[in-house]
Amino acid sequence: PLLYGSGVIPSHHREIGQSVKQIILDYIFDSSFLNQYVMKKLSQLATTTDMPDKITSLLASEEVDTVIDHQLGKLADVPEGQLLLAVGIQPSSLKPMVKPLVLSMGADVAPMLLEHISKPGKLIKVDQLREELDKYMSHRVALMDESHTTHLLEAIIRPHLGWLIVWGTLFGAVAGVISQ
């Protein structure tokens, strides 16, 4: 039978999918390159982001107000909160004192956060990232059927197929002429 439609891809689609996945992991998500890339991007983020302003803005948000309210509400359940209640102080009345304290921490926390981000492996562990990529790609490969694998290979090969046919025909013709 002719090569086109011979059934090689459909009959081996699982192995082909695993090979493509492994090639992508080994060459595109190479551990050393991925580590350098992530560290470079995190360093850029640390130097280009106005972290103190971002943290101060976050701490001044309604979401943080909600967290403060929730934590002050929980204070009544611990011995320290019970002591406040015993002297007539409602934990929620402490918010006007706590909120400025929380806001002032932003400027102090920002340099620590920037230092933490720029240290290799502190924020993002590249090996774990690569493992997650491997799991994701394994899952995707498991979902691929014969037609998906065929389409994938066609998408990779088709743009170059024209020249492959031209050169194959030319060399075949030359070989045929020489052999006669």
N, C-alpha and C positions, 0 to 999 in steps of 0.2 A: 504494500500500500504506500501511498504518498506520505511524506512527512507531515503535511498539514492534516490535522484531524486524526493522527495516528494513535492518540490516546495516552501518550507519554505523560503529559501534564495532568490530565484528570486522574490517572492511575497512581500518580506520585504527588498529588497536591499537598498532602500533609508534610512530606519531607521537604518539598520545595518551599513551603511556607516557613518551616523551621529554619531552613538555610537562609532565606531572605531575612528573617528576624535576627539570626545570629550575625549575619554580615552587617546589618544596621547597628546592632549593639557593639560589635567589635570595631567598626570603622567610624561610625558617626558618633556614637556615645562611648568612645574610648575613655577609660577611667582617668588617665593622666590629663588628657585634653579637657575632659569635662570638668575636672577639678580646677585646672587653670582658668577655664572660662568662667566658672561660677565665682571663683575668688576675684577675678578681674571685675565682673559685673557687680559683686557686692561692694568692692572697694569704690567703684564708680558711684554706686548708690549712696555710700556713706559720705563721699565728698561732694556730691552734687545736690543732695537733699538737705534742706534747711531743717534738720532734725529737731532742734530746740523749739522752733515755731510749730512744727507739726505735732510734737508731743504736747505742747501747751494748748494748742487748739483742740486736741483730743481730750485732754483733761478738763477743758472748759465746756465740753459737749454735754448734751442732755443724757446721753448714754452713761457717762461717768456719774452724772448726778443721780441717775437711777441706781447705779452700783453703790454709791455712797449711802443713799436712802436705805437700800436693802441691807447693807452691812451694819448700819446703825440700828436697824430693826432687829437684827440678829444679836446685837450687843446685849439686849435685855435677857437673853437666854444663858449668858455666861456669868460667872461670879463678879467680874468687874462691873458689868452692867447692873447686876443686882445691887451692888454697892451704890451706884449712881442713883438707882431708883429709891434706895433706902434713905438717901439724903434729899430726895425730892427733885432729882434732875432726870428729865426724860432724855433718853439717848438721842432722839431726833432733834432736840434743842442744841446739840453739839455741832450740827451741820455748819452754822456760820463760822465756827472755828476750824472745822476739819477741811472745808472746801479751799480756803486760802493756802493751807498747808499742802494739800494735794497739788494745787496749781503751782506752788513754788518749787515742788519737786521736779517739774518738767525740765528746767534748766540744769539741774544736777544729774538727772537720769540720762539726758541726751548724750553727753560724752561717753558715759559707760556703755550705752547701747551701741554707739558708733564703734567703740573699741571691740565690743562683743561681736558685732557683725563682721568686722574686718579680720577677725582671727580665723584661720583655716579650720573647718570642721565644726565650728561652734554653732552656727545657725543652721547650716545645711550640710549634712553628711553625704558626700557624693556617692559613696558606696551604697547607701540606703536609697538614694535617688535612682541609681542605676538598677538596683534590685527591683524597685517599683516599676521602672520602665520595662524591665524584663517580664515581670508579672503581667503588666498591661498588654505587652506585645504577645505574650503566650496566650492570653485570653482571646485577643483579636485573631490570632492565627487559628485557634481552636474553632472559632466561629466561621472561618473561611471555608467555603465549599469549592468544588472544582471550577465553577464558573468565575468565582472571585479570584482564584489563583491564576486562571487563564487571563483574565482582564488585567491583573497586576503585571504579569509578565509581558503582555502585549503593550501596556503603557510604558514599560521600561524599554522594550526592544523596538517597537514600531517606528519611532523617529529615525532609527539607524538602519532599519531593514532594507530600505531602498538601495543604499550604498553597498550593503552586504550582498544583495542580489546581483548588482552590477559587477562588483569585483569577483564574486563567485562565478558568474557566467563568463567573465573575461578570462579568469585563470583556468576555468574548465575548458574553454575553447582553445586556449594556448596549449594546455596539456593534451587535449585531444589531437590537435594538429601535430604536436611533437611526437606523440605515440604512433602516428600513422606513418 
